[in-house]
């Protein structure tokens, strides 16, 4: 049972990570910085609960604010580059963050035990849930309350003027600018919101896995982040959830016996999706068909 609960938690964390990239992709920004924001959220929340002994909720909220503020700062220089240059720039940012935590050593002694980030050895004393008697089921409910809240907020924004503005910028910046949309405000806002969500998912991830290592925040994580909404489609948040279930549930866990061959299947899946369903598996056409089927 614990295995399935942990898998459900992993799907929830990656869904939030995918949704953090979903907002950016709607504005036409292809960024791999989500791995960096995710790492910042992970270490921030873990340091607050382990070293400062904060409660999990304010720790995750502070992690959200720190990651969001960093995303806000990154958003402005990111506006100067587009396309492949933006990808390269955000990869460089994520690697800088990863190496920063790789070298971060902040050990304190409490109750005769050294705790805190230990540089190359990682951060291995994140035991908030177990120390406070949380069961795996309670952790799952807690984590998914954030997932449902974030999905609900983004779904609501998709139905409102906010979603229309994001999509307008992503489809044609010149046309959007000509009708009075401030491109700088929209793009930086999307980057900041993405940072907020990645920070939350990172903070929850740290307490789910109980141990952090710089290998957890590689470019592959950033690739997964943008792959989920690309595969699921940018017309609704549920496509991202389905893509995460497919990739994490089937490819990563269900086909574990294939070893590294799973990554080849992952790459092939993205290539096929971009050729046959360039707008995602759950694009507007597919959603219209689903709605008609439900009405019947």
C-alpha distance (Angstrom), angle and dihedral (degrees) to the residues before:
residue distance angle dihedral
X1 . . .
X2 3.81 . .
X3 3.81 89.9 .
X4 3.81 91.9 57.3
X5 3.81 92.8 44.9
X6 3.81 90.1 51.3
X7 3.81 89.6 49.4
X8 3.81 90.7 50.2
X9 3.81 88.9 50.2
X10 3.80 91.1 49.8
X11 3.81 89.8 51.4
X12 3.81 89.8 50.6
X13 3.81 93.6 50.0
X14 3.80 92.9 47.5
X15 3.81 90.9 46.2
X16 3.80 89.5 58.5
X17 3.80 90.0 45.9
X18 3.82 90.1 51.2
X19 3.80 91.7 48.1
X20 3.81 89.8 53.0
X21 3.82 87.4 60.5
X22 3.83 92.0 39.3
X23 3.81 91.1 70.8
X24 3.80 92.9 50.2
X25 3.79 93.6 47.3
X26 3.80 89.9 53.2
X27 3.81 87.9 62.6
X28 3.80 92.0 47.3
X29 3.82 95.6 -105.1
X30 3.81 115.6 137.0
X31 3.80 103.6 -161.0
X32 3.80 132.5 169.8
X33 3.80 92.0 -171.6
X34 3.82 91.9 102.0
X35 3.80 90.5 88.3
X36 3.80 89.1 58.0
X37 3.81 93.9 48.8
X38 3.80 88.8 46.2
X39 3.83 90.4 53.4
X40 3.81 92.1 48.8
X41 3.80 90.7 51.4
X42 3.81 91.5 47.5
X43 3.79 96.4 51.8
X44 3.81 95.1 38.6
X45 3.81 94.6 53.7
X46 3.80 92.8 41.6
X47 3.81 93.3 50.7
X48 3.80 91.1 49.7
X49 3.82 95.1 51.1
X50 3.82 96.7 38.3
X51 3.81 105.7 36.5
X52 3.81 100.7 24.4
X53 3.83 95.1 29.4
X54 3.79 94.9 -133.6
X55 3.78 124.1 166.3
X56 3.81 114.6 -93.6
X57 3.82 96.3 -115.1
X58 3.83 99.4 56.7
X59 3.81 88.6 39.7
X60 3.80 91.8 57.0
X61 3.81 91.5 44.0
X62 3.81 91.6 52.0
X63 3.81 89.1 47.5
X64 3.81 87.2 53.2
X65 3.81 92.0 51.5
X66 3.81 94.4 46.4
X67 3.81 92.8 48.8
X68 3.80 91.2 44.2
X69 3.80 92.5 50.7
X70 3.80 90.8 49.1
X71 3.81 89.4 49.4
X72 3.82 88.8 50.7
X73 3.81 89.8 54.7
X74 3.80 92.2 46.2
X75 3.80 91.4 47.7
X76 3.80 95.9 70.1
X77 3.83 99.8 54.8
X78 3.83 88.5 39.4
X79 3.82 88.4 63.9
X80 3.79 89.7 66.9
X81 3.80 93.4 64.2
X82 3.79 133.9 49.0
X83 3.77 140.3 -173.2
X84 3.79 116.7 0.2
X85 3.80 92.5 -0.7
X86 3.81 89.7 59.0
X87 3.81 89.8 49.8
X88 3.81 91.5 51.0
X89 3.81 92.7 45.5
X90 3.80 93.5 50.3
X91 3.81 92.0 45.8
X92 3.80 87.9 54.4
X93 3.81 90.1 50.2
X94 3.81 92.8 50.4
X95 3.80 91.7 48.2
X96 3.81 90.4 49.9
X97 3.82 90.0 53.3
X98 3.80 92.1 45.7
X99 3.81 93.0 51.2
X100 3.81 90.8 45.3
X101 3.79 90.8 59.5
X102 3.80 90.0 40.0
X103 3.81 87.1 63.6
X104 3.82 98.0 34.9
X105 3.81 111.8 115.5
X106 3.80 117.0 177.4
X107 3.78 110.7 153.1
X108 3.79 124.7 171.0
X109 3.79 130.0 178.3
X110 3.78 118.9 -122.5
X111 3.82 124.9 168.3
X112 3.78 89.7 -9.9
X113 3.82 93.2 -55.4
X114 3.80 127.7 107.8
X115 3.79 111.9 -130.6
X116 3.79 137.0 175.8
X117 3.82 138.7 61.4
X118 3.79 111.3 -27.3
X119 3.79 104.3 -166.3
X120 3.79 112.5 -122.7
X121 3.82 90.5 7.0
X122 3.80 91.6 64.3
X123 3.79 129.3 -140.4
X124 3.79 112.1 -61.8
X125 3.81 110.3 161.1
X126 3.82 100.9 77.9
X127 3.79 99.6 131.4
X128 3.82 103.2 142.4
X129 3.80 96.6 129.5
X130 3.81 96.5 45.1
X131 3.82 93.8 41.3
X132 3.81 89.8 53.9
X133 3.78 95.2 45.6
X134 3.81 98.9 -109.9
X135 3.80 115.5 162.6
X136 3.80 120.6 -139.0
X137 3.80 89.4 -109.1
X138 3.82 91.4 54.2
X139 3.81 89.9 49.0
X140 3.79 89.7 51.6
X141 3.81 92.5 50.8
X142 3.81 90.9 47.5
X143 3.80 94.1 48.7
X144 3.78 95.3 44.7
X145 3.79 91.7 50.3
X146 3.81 85.7 67.5
X147 3.81 91.8 45.5
X148 3.81 93.0 51.7
X149 3.81 92.4 45.0
X150 3.80 93.2 50.7
X151 3.81 92.9 44.7
X152 3.79 89.8 49.1
X153 3.82 93.7 50.6
X154 3.80 93.4 47.6
X155 3.81 91.9 44.8
X156 3.80 89.0 52.4
X157 3.81 91.7 48.4
X158 3.82 89.8 50.3
X159 3.81 89.2 58.4
X160 3.81 93.1 47.0
X161 3.79 135.7 67.7
X162 3.82 88.9 -88.7
X163 3.78 92.1 66.5
X164 3.79 91.7 45.4
X165 3.81 90.6 53.2
X166 3.81 93.0 49.2
X167 3.79 92.1 50.0
X168 3.81 92.0 45.2
X169 3.81 90.5 56.0
X170 3.80 91.4 46.8
X171 3.81 94.0 49.3
X172 3.81 100.0 44.7
X173 3.80 123.1 -5.3
X174 3.80 93.9 -172.1
X175 3.79 93.2 52.9
X176 3.80 91.3 44.9
X177 3.79 91.4 50.8
X178 3.81 91.7 48.0
X179 3.82 91.2 59.8
X180 3.79 92.8 51.9
X181 3.81 103.1 -92.5
X182 3.79 112.0 147.6
X183 3.81 103.4 -132.8
X184 3.80 94.1 -165.4
X185 3.80 93.6 53.8
X186 3.81 93.2 46.0
X187 3.81 96.3 47.2
X188 3.80 95.7 43.5
X189 3.81 90.1 45.8
X190 3.82 90.7 52.1
X191 3.80 91.1 48.1
X192 3.82 91.0 48.7
X193 3.80 93.8 47.3
X194 3.79 89.0 48.6
X195 3.81 88.8 52.1
X196 3.81 91.1 51.1
X197 3.80 92.1 53.3
X198 3.82 94.3 43.1
X199 3.81 88.8 50.7
X200 3.80 91.7 53.9
X201 3.79 92.6 47.6
X202 3.81 90.8 47.4
X203 3.80 93.0 49.9
X204 3.79 91.5 51.1
X205 3.80 91.4 44.0
X206 3.81 92.0 56.4
X207 3.80 91.7 56.0
X208 3.79 93.2 41.9
X209 3.82 95.7 55.2
X210 3.88 94.2 31.7
X211 3.81 91.7 -149.6
X212 3.81 131.2 67.6
X213 3.77 128.8 -156.5
X214 3.79 131.1 173.2
X215 3.81 89.2 -119.1
X216 3.82 87.9 70.1
X217 3.82 92.2 67.6
X218 3.79 104.4 51.4
X219 3.79 128.7 134.9
X220 3.82 87.5 -90.1
X221 3.82 89.5 68.6
X222 3.80 90.5 52.5
X223 3.81 89.1 48.2
X224 3.79 90.8 53.3
X225 3.81 89.7 49.4
X226 3.80 93.6 59.8
X227 3.82 94.3 34.9
X228 3.81 93.3 63.2
X229 3.83 97.7 60.5
X230 3.81 92.6 35.8
X231 3.79 91.2 54.5
X232 3.80 94.5 39.4
X233 3.79 96.1 43.0
X234 3.78 133.9 -115.8
X235 3.79 97.2 -108.1
X236 3.82 94.7 86.4
X237 3.81 141.7 3.4
X238 3.79 94.6 -118.1
X239 3.80 91.3 70.4
X240 3.80 89.1 63.2
X241 3.81 90.9 51.5
X242 3.81 91.9 50.2
X243 3.81 90.7 48.0
X244 3.81 91.1 51.7
X245 3.80 91.3 49.2
X246 3.80 89.9 50.1
X247 3.81 96.2 45.9
X248 3.81 100.9 36.6
X249 3.79 97.6 30.7
X250 3.80 100.2 40.0
X251 3.80 109.7 18.9
X252 3.79 100.2 34.6
X253 3.82 102.1 32.7
X254 3.80 106.2 15.6
X255 3.82 93.5 49.5
X256 3.81 97.0 36.7
X257 3.82 89.6 126.2
X258 3.83 88.2 69.4
X259 3.80 91.8 65.0
X260 3.82 115.0 -166.1
X261 3.81 90.6 -3.4
X262 3.80 85.5 82.3
X263 3.80 89.7 72.2
X264 3.80 89.9 55.9
X265 3.80 89.2 52.4
X266 3.80 89.0 47.9
X267 3.81 91.5 53.5
X268 3.80 91.7 45.3
X269 3.79 90.4 50.7
X270 3.81 91.8 54.4
X271 3.82 91.6 47.7
X272 3.81 91.7 50.5
X273 3.80 92.1 46.3
X274 3.79 92.8 51.0
X275 3.82 91.2 49.9
X276 3.80 101.2 42.1
X277 3.82 102.6 23.6
X278 3.82 105.5 22.3
X279 3.82 91.4 167.0
X280 3.82 92.5 50.9
X281 3.78 135.4 -93.0
X282 3.80 90.7 -77.1
X283 3.80 99.7 44.3
X284 3.80 122.9 152.0
X285 3.81 93.0 -86.7
X286 3.81 92.4 52.9
X287 3.80 92.3 46.0
X288 3.81 90.9 51.2
X289 3.81 89.7 53.0
X290 3.82 90.9 49.2
X291 3.82 91.3 49.8
X292 3.81 91.3 49.9
X293 3.81 90.7 49.1
X294 3.81 91.2 50.7
X295 3.83 91.8 49.8
X296 3.79 90.8 51.6
